[in-house]
Amino acid sequence: GQNIDQPTEMTATEGAIVQINCTYQTSGFNGLFWYQQHAGEAPTFLSYNVLDGLEEKGRFSSFLSRSKGYSYLLLKELQMKDSASYLCAVRRNQAGTALIFGKGTTLSVSS
Amino acid sequence: KAGVTQTPRYLIKTRGQQVTLSCSPISGHRSVSWYQQTPGQGLQFLFEYFSETQRNKGNFPGRFSGRQFSNSRSEMNVSTLELGDSALYLCASSLAGGGASGVQQFFGPGTRLTVL
């Protein structure tokens, strides 16, 4: 079966650093995505990892370990606007772009 | 470049009816995927279309179907609606080429379906 696990909720304060973990067990792996979704809006792309290691993009970084079936999203210098749901998703098949999503982590950033 | 558009944005139907949702991908994108989003289950993959052919399919009953036209626009249909079909239906398009930019999916705003 397909299983993607991430914490349901997290809280943090402005300026802090937060790490959102994602573990996956899927039949097939061709990359892992992180998306951000604000309430009432469509998901927007944050990062993509297909090889082991860290990908950095501004305040956001994403890490992947394929042997451990593990990824994390690191958010630095948190801002109030970072309050959103963060979705971890796995692309299973090389032929296709369809994604299997975790249930998402709701991050609340307070001042 | 215009984003992914979905119509209608909101829809109210009753049990037993059928519904058709429409998705226009970003110009040049050849792959369209459909997802159902509910508070309890999160985002669940329905199906993916590429060059008018269904390329991948999720674990949904046969009441859920879709198609893609030669201009890459896609429709999904749900027949014999049930209360549990109430959800946000999201469409996503991608270039379907190589590399990160080829597989990245861009989501539309969704269609909020309520079944009474």
HADDOCK unambig.tbl for C-alpha pairs under 7 A between the chains (distance, minus, plus):
assign (segid A and resid 41 and name CA) (segid B and resid 109 and name CA) 6.27 0.50 0.50
assign (segid A and resid 42 and name CA) (segid B and resid 107 and name CA) 5.94 0.50 0.50
assign (segid A and resid 42 and name CA) (segid B and resid 108 and name CA) 6.18 0.50 0.50
assign (segid A and resid 42 and name CA) (segid B and resid 109 and name CA) 5.04 0.50 0.50
assign (segid A and resid 43 and name CA) (segid B and resid 107 and name CA) 6.23 0.50 0.50
assign (segid A and resid 48 and name CA) (segid B and resid 100 and name CA) 6.87 0.50 0.50
assign (segid A and resid 96 and name CA) (segid B and resid 55 and name CA) 6.70 0.50 0.50
assign (segid A and resid 97 and name CA) (segid B and resid 96 and name CA) 6.63 0.50 0.50
assign (segid A and resid 97 and name CA) (segid B and resid 103 and name CA) 5.44 0.50 0.50
assign (segid A and resid 98 and name CA) (segid B and resid 33 and name CA) 6.42 0.50 0.50
assign (segid A and resid 98 and name CA) (segid B and resid 48 and name CA) 6.29 0.50 0.50
assign (segid A and resid 99 and name CA) (segid B and resid 45 and name CA) 6.77 0.50 0.50
assign (segid A and resid 100 and name CA) (segid B and resid 44 and name CA) 6.88 0.50 0.50
assign (segid A and resid 100 and name CA) (segid B and resid 45 and name CA) 6.40 0.50 0.50
assign (segid A and resid 101 and name CA) (segid B and resid 43 and name CA) 5.92 0.50 0.50
assign (segid A and resid 101 and name CA) (segid B and resid 44 and name CA) 6.69 0.50 0.50
assign (segid A and resid 103 and name CA) (segid B and resid 41 and name CA) 6.43 0.50 0.50
assign (segid A and resid 103 and name CA) (segid B and resid 42 and name CA) 4.61 0.50 0.50
assign (segid A and resid 103 and name CA) (segid B and resid 43 and name CA) 6.76 0.50 0.50
